[in-house]
Amino acid sequence: MSAHADTKINQEEITYQGENNEFVNLSETDLNELQKSVKINENGHIHLENVPSDQYQKYGLQYLEEHFNLLNEQVDNGQIIINQDLSITDLTVKARAVYGEWTNHWWGYDRNFGKIAAEKYAKECNKVATKLAIGVALTAPFYWVSAGIALSSGYYFLLESAVNEANAKSNRGVEVKIYWTRNYSVKPLY
């Protein structure tokens, strides 16, 4: 599955190209409404419950379920705990010892980058995009997002551009969020 290269981001909503090439808006209100259907079972696994079928297809929730499968594997391996409030506690030594790691959420991942780290991240996105564009096989975890699906070079070029643009607006860096829909939100840190 390729990335939704036609992703448009603004402060209030995420827009991505859905399965039928229609553009779908996903606002914070939508996320909050959807969160009501996200549950934790007795095994500590995260899942969707009582989601209307129109929302399932509209918001690409099959990808969210793939993300949940990865989270549930981490629960089973003792790497994370998914709390009832849907926050996620990382139990790995690496998470406690290394600054600037990606943080798991029920909706995807996020990370704050300082100004210099954002510049380095944008350069890394460019390297990945260039390698993907010329057909180099990549296996490092950086190149995989959301349920282990490899994304296209266009995705990483767009992500690089968004990081550079947001970083230019702030002397403090950027916040990058990657959602289950394989789209992203990049905002300046103020």
N, C-alpha and C positions, 0 to 999 in steps of 0.2 A: 504494500500500500504506500503510495507516495504522500508527501506532505501536501497540505492545503496551501499552495504557494500564493494563492490570491487572498491572503489574510490582511485585513485592515484593522488597525488598532487605534483606539482613542482612549481618553481617560475614563469614559463611562461604560463602554461596551467593547466586546470582542466580536469581530465579524469574520466568519470563515466560509469557505465554499463547501457546501454540503454535497452529499452523494449525487444529487441530480443537477449539479452545477448551479443551484440557487444559493444566494448568499444568506447566511443565517446570522442573526444578531443574538448575542448571549450577554445580557447585562448582569450587573451585580444583583439586581432584583431576581433575575432568572436563577442565578446561582443560589441565592438564599431560598428561593422556592424549591428548587431541586434538592437542596440539602435536607429538606424535610423527609425525603424518600430514601436517604442514606442511613443505613442502620448497621449496628454491630451485633453479631450473634454471640451465643454462649462460648464459642471457641475463640472469640476475639477477632473474627473475620468481618470485613466490611462488605456490604452488599446493597443493592437497590431493592426497594420494596414498594409495591403499589404505585408504580409509575404509569401514568396514562400512555397508551400506545402512541399517540400523536407526539408526545414529548420524547419518547424513546428514539424515534426516527429523526425528529427535527433536530435534536441536540447531539446526535451521534453517540448515544449512550452505550453502544456496543464497545466503543473505545474506552469509555469510562470503566466498563466491566473488565476490560483487559488490564487497565491500570489497577483495578481492585485485585485482580488475580496476582499481579506482581507484589502488591502490598501484602496480600494474604500469605504468599510464599515467604515473605520476610518475617511475618508473624510466626509461621510454622518453624522457621529456622532460628527463632529467638533473636532476630536483629532489631525488631521494632515492636512496640505495643500501640495498638490503635485504641485510643481512649473513647469513652462514651460521648464526649463532646466533639469527637472527630479529630481532635488534635492527635499528633503522632509523636511518640517518644522513641528516639533512636537509642538503641542499647549498645551499639558498636563502640569499640574503643576509639576508632578513627573519628567518629562524630564528636567525641568529647575532646579530642586532642588537636584537631585541625580547624583553623578558622576559615570561614568562607565556604562551607560545604552547601550543597543543595539540600533543601528541606522538603520532606514529603508532606503532602496535604491530600485530603480526599479527592480534590479536583486536579491534582497534578503536583508540580514542584515549583519552588521559587528560590531565589538567591539574590542577595544584595552584593553589589560589586562597588568598591571604592573607585575613584576616577582612574587611577593607573590600572587597577585590576580589570575595569571595564574595557580599557583600551586593549589590554592583553587578550581578553575574552573575544572582543571583536576581531582581532587579528587571527585568533584560533578559529573562529567561525569562517573567516575568509580562507584559511588553509584547508579546512574541511570541505568547503564549497568547491574550491579549486580541484582538490583531489577527486571529489565525487563527479565533478564535471568531466574529468578526463578518464573516469572509469576505474580509479584505483579502489580496490576493496579495503574497507576500513572495518576494524573490529573493536577498537577501544570504546569503552563505555560512553565517552563524550559524544560519540556520533549516533547514539541510539537514544531515542526519546519515546516515552509512552508505550509501554508494553513491548519494548524491544523492537519496534518497527524502525527500520532505517529510513531516513528522510532524504529528500532530494537536495541537489546542490543549490537550487533556487531558494529553498527554505533557509539554508545557512547564509546565502548572500543577503536575503531580506532581513534576517536576524542581525547580521553584522551591521547593516545600514541602520536598523532601528536602535541598536546599542550606541552606535556612533552619534546619531542624531540626538538621542536623549542625554548622552554624556556631554555633548556640547552645550546643552541647556543648563547644566549644573556643574559646579566645582566639587560635588560630593559623590558622583557616581550614579549608578542606576540600579533599579530593581527589575529583575527579569522573572516573569512567571510563565511557565509552560503548562498548558491545560491539556486535559485528556483528548481534546479535539485535535491535538498536535499543532495548535496555534500558540501564540505567545502574546504577552503584553510586556512592553518595556517602558518604564517610567523613570524620569530623573529623580534622584534623591535630593531633597532640599533641606 
